[in-house]
Amino acid sequence: MTDQAVDTDGVKLSDKPGEESRFLGRTRELKELRADIERAGLDTLAGRKAPRARVLLVAGRPGSGRTALAEELATQVAGDYPDGVLRARLGEPDGTRVPVERLARELLTALGLPAGPGAGADDLCAALRDALAGRRALLLLDDAADAEQVDALLPDTPDCLAVAVARGPLTGIADVRPCTLGGLDTKSAVEMLSRHIGSVRVTVDPRAAESLAEECQGQPAALALAGGWLAARPEAAVADLAKQLRAADEEQGPVARAFRLVTASLPSAAARMLRLLCLAPAGLVDPHTASALAGCSVGGARTTLDDFVALGLLRPMDSPLPEYAVPGCLHPLLRALAETHDRPAELQLARARMLERTVRLLQSCRAITETDSPQAREKLLGMPRALRFATPRAAAEWLRVRRPALLASARLAVADGELDTLARRLMSQLVRTMVAHLGTQAAAPDLYDIHRLVLDVAERRELPREKAAALLNLADLDARTDRTADALVRYRAALDAGREANDPYATGRAMESVGGAHLELGDYDRAADWFGRALSQRLARGEHPEAARLYGRIAAAHTYAGRYGEALRNWRAAVAGHRRTGDVAAQARALSELARVQEYAGRPEESLQTCQEAVEWARRAEDVRLQAALHLRLADTLDRLGDPAAAGLRRATAERMLQEEAQDPARQTTRSDFGPEYGANTCEIRSAPAKD
């Protein structure tokens, strides 16, 4: 996000590059905030070095221009912080507090640093502090709910600066003096009106403009709404609007009075669309979202959204795609209107239409990546033109821009509790689309959160098959981030759920994964036992390729435990199994591991013979890297047998093969050089049926 971001309270309009700043007033407040940066803190006065970043607080009600002031301050002092400005919104539009771990993960991502999937708040906040320790950056923390949120994100270095925006004081953070905002001064308020309606109407009746600014109490959000209403009615007098606001319910604030005046003048269809925007996830709206909520065309929705921007009801986002945000100060007013004018069943139907549209867009976003699938192409062509993406790059850009709204959609759908079928479809498509465009590793943090949501729905609806799937996916991500003990607990729970669902695939997958977790923890006896249980099930079901692979995993456990006789027996079984199924590459890798164990067991002559056999099978499999690795192993064995000349020839052959492969990318392979027990578990468990 740039320093010219649009204010979340609808106060500051977007600036175009090269355009003069459109920020108004607040000269005294800016001067005080800048002076506060240089002010000596309590630690400095006590002769101690400040242990943490200085915190500036901008306090005020939503709609007072608090975010615009914080953004303007960030723009003015950005040159003093060469490592950039990091932004985070600490509250949802409906007032929900954003979890600290999500905030820390987003900030780490903005810094270009990895954030471990499933990591806790403490670990992520510690990683964020470590990342900022050697930097000079500015953190803009908008809409803070409490001091605890802000405190968790503060860098442990005085070279950074944190600017927090909140309703009131953040009790609990030392040495913070709030800059409390009221209304704009009269001159700035009138200037803001003139930017909406032109200087002529203000010049004709300056007293009326001042009276209108007074009725708005100088609140920028109210002034924006009043200016938008007047701009849409060139014949209306400024004085008439001031009278209408004066006659409105005095118990309501200026923003609420101006909002009700603007919405009362909207056509019924536009008014209904506006009310339903309170359902937009994370307060982020695009034409598709508005179209689905209101049941109109995408083009018509965009035209109406642009009209709302002109009226001060929405703000445009700094985005390559048409995207808008509901100002935080208007969100509760929209919700109150929707609850008054629309029945709960109508709101639920609108929410369901929005989720269904999101599912179809995700299907289209994924399908365009499947260029080799005739079925995917046929499905894509069968979709309405408005739902199709022109290119895979356009689909990836849509996914990147809409990611916050998509994740918020999943969270809201699960929290709703009444649309679980749609929620399950949405999460299934979201997982598959993210994997298609980003890859499993890059999308892992988001996938972890989605799988947790799947687990919540599965437990609520008592769906053991999906519960097993979610637990397996979560456990896999735990295992990949070195939380093996946590993964083991989830694998055992997945096994119980798989048995409850009578799902042999889930139970077999869980048993093998339990064994893998024990292997990682160094408990080789339990690992071999669990692999043996999984093997028995595979053999009973006649799944011979999987059985051959499991023989290799059992052999690996015995090898680590030093039981070479058992390891050799199981590796021979693996070799025979792969030979029976015709998997030449797997047979070559199993033979290479058999040769390794023979060498460990003190049988170099047998190892040499087995290794030579493995080289021949690797050649048939056209696995160049495995051939090279085997030649190097042969060289080491020949050295120990006292034949350095032959060993040198083997090493030269390995080097030549690796050089040739590096020069010919078409010959490069991604296969593991060694046994299948060392490879990543590529089994897939879906969180919902594969059918779209």
PyMOL commands that set and color helices and strands:
alter all, ss='L'
color gray80, all
select helices_A, chain A and resi 27-38+42-45+66-80+100-110+121-132+147-153+186-197+199-204+206-215+220-231+238-247+254-264+268-279+281-283+287-294+298-310+331-341+344-367+374-381+385-387+392-416+420-438+440-461+464-480+484-500+504-520+524-540+544-561+564-581+584-600+604-621+624-640+644-663+665-667+676-678
alter helices_A, ss='H'
color red, helices_A
select strands_A, chain A and resi 54-59+85-89+138-144+161-166+178-180+284-285+315-316+324-325
alter strands_A, ss='S'
color yellow, strands_A
deselect
rebuild
show_as cartoon
